[in-house]
Amino acid sequence: MVSVSHIHSSLRKIVVFPMAASMKTSQHNRSNSVPSAPHPLISQIEEHLQRLKSSDSTSSSSSISQQLNGLQDLHGYATQMLQLPTTQRALAQGCCKILVDELLEGSLRILDICSTSKDALLQSKESLHELQSAARRKRTVGEAALTIDAGKYLSSRKNMKKAIKKAVEILKKFKKENSSDIGTESLSMISSLKEAEVVTLTLLESLLYFVSGSKIQPKQRRWPMVSMLVQPKRVACDSANSNTNEFEKVDETLQSLLSHKPQTGILVEDFLNHMENLELCIEVLEGGIEHLQRHLIRTRVSLLNIPIKY
């Protein structure tokens, strides 16, 4: 049976500068007796990890979008690291198979959660388009048209929240398993990749909470109470100072529209503005998830291309 120390020893080549391979044999042998300098890519991965972990503002679409961009960079660096010849040679050893398998399983889990998030966003967009059409037709076909489509929208939202709740429960289980696997004695690159999985799952959890319009975030952050007053200007989806949950805004405005019929003339215009804001935000979040998926697939392909020696 191969010991953990043997695995760590065989992987130390990963964190050596590429120029070390060109050193003379005597110098190379002597360098094995001293600690190797970390590869620059590891420093970049660590920097992005710290930046993402310190960004705790996930109560708005703009902050989630920014963190999705940060995750794309993080996984881009991870892919570059896995494609290094030194990394490939070290992980190709049979004793490292279990580490590669764990990383592959983790990447598959994250891709599954990404698909769940995309499905929720797509379903939201389709339901929203139907509701927008009903709101615009309201003046010509009467109150019944909006009421029927509003009921369909709210029913769709209810079913979506149930699906998201189940997905979050599975996601939390994945996070717990990954967190328990990270040890202080783990090799820096493997530890960083494991930590990247946890950070990615945490953000996707925030995204699912956001889409469901949940009042409580994973970090016990509460959504601010959304005012039902008519806004003089539209709130842009990417507003840096906005903590508005656009999904919750539409839900609450719809409830107000259905219960305050005497004021429908004002509320319908306000409601249309909120739906346009939500549509823009859905498009931004969809784009962020799609780009993240591409980076995750590249990372997974790099892992699959490692020629494990048995």
N, C-alpha and C positions, 0 to 999 in steps of 0.2 A: 504493500500500500504506500502511495506517495504522500509524503508529509506536506502540510501547508507551507512550512518553511522552504521546502524544495520548490514549490510552485512560485512563491514570492521571489526566490533566488533566480529562477529561470526567467522571470518576467522583468528583472531589473534593467535589461537592455532597452526596454521601452522608453525609459526616462533619460537616455544618454543622447547627447548632441550627435547629429549625423556625422560631424567632422571626426568623431572618435574612430570611425571605421577606417580612416585614411592614415592613422598613426602607425608608426613602426611597431613591429611585433614586440620588441622589448618594452616600449613605452606602453603599449596596449595591455600587456600582462601586468605591468606595474600599476596601471590605472584601475585594474579590477580590485585592488586592495583598498581603494579610497572611495568615498561616496560619489555617485554620479550626479552631475548637474541636471536639474529638471529640463525637459524639452520646452521650448517657448510655447508650444501649443497647450501644454498642461497649464502654464501660467494664464493663458488666455481663457481656458475653460474655467479655471478657478475664479478668475476675475468676473466672468459673466455669471457664474453661480452666485457669488456674493452679491452682485448687483441685483439679481432677480430675487434673492432671499430677503434683501433689505427693502425691496419695493413692496410694501404691504397695502398699498392703495388699490384694491380690486373692486371698488364699489361703483365703477363707471365703465362704460364701454370703451372710453379712450384709454384708461389705464390697462384694461385687459388687452386691447389691441397693441399697446406699446410692449407689454410683456410677451405677447405672441411673437412680436418682432425679435425681442431679445432671445426667446427660445430658438428661433430659426438660426440666429448667429451661434448660439451655444451648440446646437446639434451639427451645424456646419463645421465647427472646429473639431467636434468629436469624430466626424467622418474623416476629416483630414488626418487626425491622429491614428485612426484605425487603418488608414491606407499607407502609413509609413512602412517601409520594408522592415525596419527593426521591430515594429509592433506585430507585423504579420508573422515574422519568424518566431518571435517569442510565443505568441498565442497559438501557433501551429503545433506546438508540442502537445502530445497526448495528455499530459498531466494538467493541461489548461482547458481541456474540453468542457469541464463542468462550469468554468467561468464564462466561456463563450456561450454555452447553452443558456445560462441564466440571463445574459445580456440579450440574447435572441428572444427569450420568453418575455422579457421586460419590454422590448420594442414592439412585440406583437400586442401586448396588453395596451400600450399607449395608442397604437394605431386603432385598436378596437374602440377605445374611448373617443378618439378623434372622429371616427365614423358615427358614433352615437351623437356627438355634438353637432356634426354636420347635418344629420338627419333631423335633429331638433330644430336647427336653424332653417332648414328647407321647409319643414312642415309649418313653421311659424310664418315664413314668407308666403306660402301658398294660402294659408288661412287669412293672412293680413290682406292679400290682394282681393279676396272675395269680400272681405269686410269693407275695404276701400270702395269697391264698386257699389256696394249696397248703400254706403253713406252718400255717395255722389248721386245715386238715383233717388234718394229719399224725397227730394223736392217734387219729383214728378209722379212717383208711384206710392207715396205715403209712408206712414210710420211702420206698417206691417213688414215691408221689405227689409228695413234695417233690423227690426226686432228678430225676424227669423234668422238672418245671417249673424246677428250678434249672438244668438243662442248657439249657433253652430261653432262660432269662434270660441266662446267661453267653454263649450264642451270639449273642443279640441285642446284648449289650454289645460283643462282639468286632466285629460288623459296623458298629455305630455308631462305634466308635473309628476304623475304617478310613475311614468317610465324613467324620468330623470332621478326620482328618489331611489329607484332600484339601481340605476347606474352608479349613483353616488355611493351607495352602500358597497357595491363591488369595488369601486375605485378606492375607497378608504381601506378596504382589505388589502388591495395591492400595495398601497402606500405603507401600511403597517409592516407587511412582509419585506418590502425593500428597505425600510428604515432599520429593521432588525438585522439585515445582512451587512450593513455598513459598520466596519470596525476600525478602531484607531490604528491597528497594525496592518490594515489592507494596503496593497500597493496603491500609490497615489492615483494612477490613471484609472484603474478599475474602480476605486472608491469614488472618483469624480464622476465616472459614467453612471454608477449606481445612484449617486446623489442627483445627477441630472434627471434621472427617471423620476425621482421623488418630486423634484421641483416642477417638472412637466405635469405630473399627475395633479399636483396642488393647484396649478393654474387652470387646468381643465376642469377641476372640481369647482373653482370659482366661476368659470364660464357657465357650467351647467346650473349652478345656483342663480346666476344672473339671468339666464334664459327663463328659468322657472319663475322669476320675480320673487324669489325667496326674501324674507325679511332679515334672515340671519345668514351671514357669510361663514365660511369654514373657520375663520379666525375670530368668530364671535362679534363681527362687526355688524351693526344694524344699519339698514337702509334709512336715510333721512325721510321724514314724512313728505310726501309729494303734494304740493299745493294744487288745488283744482282751479285756481284762478287762470283767466285767459292771459297768456304771455304776449307782450307787445311784439316780440321778435321770436323767430324760431330758434330753438337751441340746437346748435350744430352737434352732430354725433361726436366729432373729435374735439369738442371744447375741453381745454385742459383743466378748467376749474369746475366742470360739471360733475356732480355725484349722482345725477339722475339715472334711474333704471328705466330705460325707454320701454321695456316690456311691461313693467309695473305701471308706468304712466298711462299706457294705452288701456290696460285693464281697468284702472280706476276711472279714467275719463269715460270709458264705455259704460261702466256702472252708473256714473253720474248722468250721462246722456239719457239712459233708459229710465232713470228715476226722476228727472227734472224736465218733463215734456214742455212746460211753458217756456223754457229757455232754450229750446232746441236750435233756434236760429243761430245763437251765439256758439253753443257748444259743438254743433256739427263742424263749423269752421275750425274751431280749436282742436277738435278730434282729428280732423283731416291733417292738420299740422303735426300732431303727435304721431300719427301713423306714417307720415312721410319721414319724420326723424327716425322712427323705428326701422323703416325699410332701409334707410341709409346705413344704420348701425349693423343690421343683419348682413348687408353686403360686405361691410368692412370686416366683420368677424368671420364670415365665410371665407374671404380671401386669406385672412391670417391662418385659419385652420388648414386650408388647402396647401399653402406654402410650407407650413410646419409638417404636414404629411409627407411632402416631397423630400424634405430633409431627413425625416425619420426612415423613409424607404431607402434612401441612399446609405444611411448608417446601417440598416439591416442588411442590405446587399453587401456592404463591406465585411460584415461579420460572416455572412454566408460564404463569402469567397475565401475565407481563411482556410488553407489546406491543412486540416488537422492530421497529425501523424500518430498512428496507433502502434 
